[in-house]
């Protein structure tokens, strides 16, 4: 076998980044929820190959103009294959931005390899990914009605966003449980709204309501506080917003702070960080899920490629794609009985329709 001598150069495949476009966009969901902002990234190589990325970033057009030149200066001219190098750039310190740029680079790599990313990440372990959809707790009866409709459509996990008012949250939990029964698992996202005392009282009530887990109940990200709460309740706890990479997952494991981790793709800064974090969780036997947040289709496809390749992501992963008014793809992702089919075209598996993108661009 040929040896590589120290200091000797190694020829690597080149895929030089020649063009980068940034599009601020609005993501509108059904059900009267407030639109959120997303940043769409388009990267083009010197030979014309196109890759796309997306992450929730609340930048208006003026702020984006001020940042765009620095981002282009840092990224253009680099090799899209050099993912780890891209992730170290100061211009990409903001985790959601890093996520969108890295996603576009992975899309380029998959397109160059002429295969969907799941095959580069370990193979297509699953062809369809079951989803969890999000509900708002502020109107318990409306939430219960929507939960029943979702269960009938095959969505067997639902995430209820806390109002921060325990009585309202509990009313919504019980209304949903009455409407849905055992047809769907229910998760409550505390959204870091509660003091230790309030969270403990909430958990005492929830012990009778059979929820799958409670996400981020405490208004602190100190893991010893979450571990202390966990010792005082039988309600399973999950951590999401305090997890920004593999080191945080390891700290969760060591502290015993939660039984579940929810890996939020933009918060971790990209697909590679999610893969590394999920591997740590898997080694420790920690239940693991991934979440994309609202997406116009690009980030949803990235989540599907990850979940397809990683056996540890075997639960219902949160994705708002079925709740979109519309996406920006030439073909919608296939939804079957509460599951999205993993697209099998090269890269992320999707094609962006530039004409559909224009109406969603944020003013």
N, C-alpha and C positions, 0 to 999 in steps of 0.2 A: 504494500500500500504506500502511495506517495505521501511523504511527510511535508508539512508546511513549516518552513523555517521561520523563527522569530524575526519580525521586521520585514518579512517578504510580503509584498502587496498581493492581494487576492482580487481577482476580477469578479465583480458583482453585476447582476443585471441592472441596467439603467432604465429608469422611468421618470425622467426629469419633469418636475412640476413647472409648467409654463404659464398657466393662467389660473386665477382664483377670483371667484365672484361670491359676494355675500348678499343675501336677500333677507331683510326682516319681514316676517309674515305673521298674520293673525290666524290662530287656530280656533274655530268655532265648533262647539259641540251642541248636540240636541239637548233638550230638557231645560233650556233657559240659563245654563251656566255661563258665567262671564267668559268672553274670549280670552285666550292667553296668547303670549307672544312666543314666537319661535324664530330661530336663525337657520336659514338654509344655506349650505355651503356647496358650491360647485367648483371642482378642481379639474383641470385639463392638463394632460401631459404634452410634451413637445411633439408627439406623433398623433395627437388628436383624441386620445382616449379620455373619456369623461367619467368622473366619479362624484357621488353626492353624499352629503352628510346633513344631519339636523339635530338641534338641541334647543331646549327652552331657554332663551336669553331675552331679557327685557330691554333691548336696545332699540331706540327709535332711529330713524334715518339719519338725523344729524349726529348723534353719538357714534353711530356706525361709521359715518364718513371720517370722523376723527380718528378712529381706530384702524380702519381698513388699510391705510398705507403701511402702518407698522406691521400688521399681520402679513401683508403681501411681501414686504421686504424680508421678513423672517422665513417665509415658507417657500417662495418661488426660487427655482433653481435647485432645490433639493430632490433627492431620490425618494419617490413615494414608497419604495420598499423599506426605507429606514424608519420604521414606525417608532422604535424606542428613541431614536434621535429627535424626531418630531416632538415627542412628549416632553422633552427637556427644555424646549424653547421658552424663553422668558415671555415672548409675545403670546404664548398659549397658556399662561399661568391660570387663567380663569377656567375652571374645570369644564363647564358646559361648552365653552369654545373649543377647548382641547378635544372634547368628545366629538363635536361636529366635524372638525378637521381630520381627526383620526379615522372617523367613520368613512369619510370620503376617500381617504388613502386606502383603507381596507377594500372599499368598493372597487377602486382601481386595480388593486392586487388580484381580486377575484376575477375581474374582467380580463386581466392579462393572462391569468391561468385558465380562463375559459371554463370556470366552474363556480357554483355557489359557494359562499364563504364557509358554510357548515362543513364542507368536505376538507377545507384547509384547517378547520378547528377541531377535527376529530371524526367527522363523518356525520351522516344524517341518521342519528339515533332515533329520532321521532319525526314523522312527516307532518303531524299536526300538533299545535300547541294550545292547550286549554287556557282560557282567559278569565281574569277577574275584572269586573267593571266597577266603577266608583259611583256612589250615591251621596247626596247631601242630606244631613240629618235635620236641617232647619224646619222642614215640613214633614213630620212623621207619616201622615197618611199618604202624601204624594210619594214619599220614598218607598213605602210599602207597596203601593200600586206599581211603581217602576220595578221594584225587586221581583214581584210576581211575574211581570211581563218578561223580565230577563231570564228568570228560572224556566219559564215556558219555552224560551228560545234556546235553552241548553247551557246558559251561563251558570255554572254550579259553584261559583265563588263571587262574593260581592263585598266591596270595601265601602264602609260608611264613614264619611268625613265628619269629625266631631265639630260641634258648635262651640265647645268650651263650657257649655251649661249642662251639668250632669243630668238634670231631670229631662231636658229635651233629648239628649243623646239616648238615655234609657228608654224614653217613650218611642223613639225611632227604632231602636233595637227590638223592642217588644212588638211593635207594629209589624216590622218586617218578619220577625220570627213567626208571628201568627199567620201572616199572609203566605209565607213560603214553606213553613214547616221544615222538614229535613231535606227538601229538594236542593238546597244550596247552603254552603258554608258562609258564615258572616264574619267579617273582620271589621274592627273599629279602629280608625286612625285617629289617635288622640292629638296629633299635630302639635305636640309639645305645648299643650295648653294648660296643664294642671300642676298644682303644687303637689308635694308628696302626700299631704293629708287628703287633698281632694282626690288624687289618683287612687289612694288606698280605699277611700269610701266608694269610689266608682267601681273598683274591682270587686269589693264586697257585694255590690248589687249585681255585677255581671256574672258572678259565680253561679247564679241561678238561670242564666240566659244562654248558656252553651255557645259562646262565640269561639271561632277558631283561634284567634289571637288578638291582642291589643297592641297597636303600633304606637311607639313614641308617646306615651302618655305624659311624661314629665317635662316641665319647662326648664330642664337643665340637660346638658349632654354629658354630665359626669356619670361614667358607667357604674361607679360604686353605688350611686343613688338608684339606678335601675336594678342592680343586683339586690339592694335592700328591699325594694318594692317587690321583687320576685319572690323573696323569702316570706312575704306576708300574704301571698295570694296564690290560689290555684289557677288563676287565669293565665294562660300562656302569654308571654310578652315577646314582642318583636322590636328590633331596632332598625331604623332606616337612615334618618337624617344625620346621625352621628357616625355613620360608616362611610368613609371616603377612600378606602383602599384595603389591601390585604392586612396591613398592620392593625387596622381598627378591628377587623374580623378576629384576628388573633387575640386582641385585648378583650373582645366580647367573650370569646371562649374561655380565657383564663379567669375572667371575673365572674363568669356564670350569670351575666347580666340579662341574657335572653335565650329563648329556645329557637327563635327564628331570626334570620337577617333578611332584610329586603334591600337588594342592591339596586340603587337608583342610577341608571346608566349615565345621565348627565352629571350627577354629583360625584361619581367616581372618576369622571374624565375620559371615559371611552370603553370600548369593547375589551381591550386587552386587560384593563384594570378589573373589569367584571370577571373575566375568566380567571385571573390570578386570585381574586377574592373568593370566588366560588370554590376553587380548588382547596383553599385553606379551610373553608367551612366544611367541605366534604370530608377532608381528612379528620376533622374534629367531630363529625357526626351532627353538625348543626343544620337544621332545616333551612333551605335557601330558596329565595324567589328573586326575580328580576322585575324591574318596573321602568317604563320609558317616559311616562307622563304624556300629555296631549301631543299628538304628532300628525303631520299631514301625510304620513305614509312612509317616509324614509326611515325614521327612527323605529317605527313599528317593524319594518322589514329587518332592521339590524337586530332587534330583540328576538325575532323568529330564528335568524341564523344562529344566534348564540344558544337559544333554548333547544334548537334541533340537535346541536352537537354535544350538549352537556347533560349526561344522565341525572346529575344532582338537581337540575332545574325541573323537577318532575311535578311541581304543583301547578296551580292556576296562577300564571304570571299576569300582573296588572298591565293593561294596555287599553287606551281609550279609543283605539281605531274604530270599533263598531259604533261608537257614539258620534263620529264625525258627520257633519253635514255633507262633506265631500272631501276627497283627497286630491293630490296633484299628480297622480300616477296615470299612465296610459291605460292600465288595467287594474281594477280593484283587487286587493288581496282577497283570496277565497275564504269565506266564512262558512263553516259547517258545524251545526250543533254546538255553538259556543266555543269553537276552536278555529284558529286561523291556520291555513295550510302554508307550509314553508315554501316560498317561491324557489323554483329550481333554475332560473336563468343565472348567468354568471354574476359574480359580485354579490351585492345585496339582493339580487334577484328581481329588481324592479327597474322601470324606465320612467323618468320624470317627464311630464308634459309641460313644457315651458309656457304654453298658452294658458294652462290651468293655474300656473303659479302666479301670473300677473294679478288676478283679482284678489289674491290673498295677501299681497304685499302690504305691509303696514304703512299707514300714512304718518 
